[in-house]
């Protein structure tokens, strides 16, 4: 679970908590869940304020629906608040 000050949430009782420094407060306290999915990962917006977006290698961007997992393949970028990471 990634966020400014993440806490355990329903459905993720054993998840690892990874705090992300964010003085601009663009990231919610508990913003996004990430887990393994085949060759990539899945992400789930945890009803954050600024949402989660996935941009595929071709540049098409999709906004994740809060509460639903989205599979993200290698080469795609996941953006949450004003932070992002590329799936390797």
Rosetta blueprint (number, residue, H / E / L):
1 X L
2 X E
3 X E
4 X L
5 X L
6 X L
7 X L
8 X L
9 X L
10 X L
11 X L
12 X L
13 X L
14 X L
15 X L
16 X L
17 X L
18 X E
19 X E
20 X L
21 X L
22 X L
23 X L
24 X L
25 X L
26 X L
27 X L
28 X L
29 X L
30 X L
31 X L
32 X E
33 X E
34 X E
35 X E
36 X E
37 X E
38 X L
39 X L
40 X E
41 X E
42 X E
43 X E
44 X E
45 X E
46 X L
47 X L
48 X L
49 X L
50 X L
51 X L
52 X E
53 X E
54 X E
55 X E
56 X L
57 X L
58 X L
59 X L
60 X L
61 X E
62 X E
63 X E
64 X L
65 X L
66 X L
67 X L
68 X L
69 X E
70 X E
71 X E
72 X E
73 X L
74 X L
75 X L
76 X L
77 X E
78 X E
79 X E
80 X E
81 X L
82 X L
83 X E
84 X E
85 X E
86 X E
87 X L
88 X L
